[in-house]
């Protein structure tokens, strides 16, 4: 099964070499099965002790950059701890459904303070990796791994256990 495309959008870049290498590995594994594109938007700077207003303004600026990536022809899936957790099999089913409907998927990852309410409401639902807090660099790699796992499920490959 080959999807029209999956876009992963996130503020900031992967700074540590081990995160970059892990992301490259999953992108390489996915290449025969899916068109994956990663867009890194500018992460808005914050003072060392930001106020709630500072954080809100930064999230709003990031939201503007993220929202420009959604044209209306895609299915937006913001990632949020308060979102809906799902199994790898359910994610595979979701990807297959989007493929049948010829819809690209845009996964939206937030900065260290999350995503603005504007972005959280752009998706039909929000995806959660659970109630624990993870570094956003790890979330990007985890998302790539789960997308890869979904494709191995859809293609009846032995990776998924």
Phi, psi and omega in degrees: 000133181235126180272150177303316178176151174231130177247133173246119182244134183206144172289140176082174181241167175282113187276317184279142183297328181292326176291317180298317181295317179297316179297316179299321181298314180290325176297320178296315179297326182280339186311317180289345188249332188211153173265105182252130175232137177245128178244122178257114179269167180292129173276126183289131180289148178232153174295166183298329176234079186288145174277169176300324179294316178302315181296315179300317179295318179296316179296323178295319178295315178298322179300321178300317179292319180291318183297329179295342180278348181257114182261349182108347179265359182250167171257115180274135178229093175289145176263131184207139177300332180273003182282195183264121174285152177213158178283165176298322179296320179293322176296319177300317178298319178299314180298317179299319180296318179295323178297315179300326180270006180054042180247130174286157179245134175241110175271130184246115180256137181273173175279193183297342177255011175092210181241153178290155176304327179302316181287320181299332180269356180286334181267157175293333177202163178249141180266136178240140171265016177112175185282349179288157176264130178238150172297143183297333176295320178293320179300319179298316179293319178298320179296315177300318179296319180291326175294317177299314179300318179301316179293326177292326176295312183295330181261012177054043178266156187283359184300313185285133179243000000 
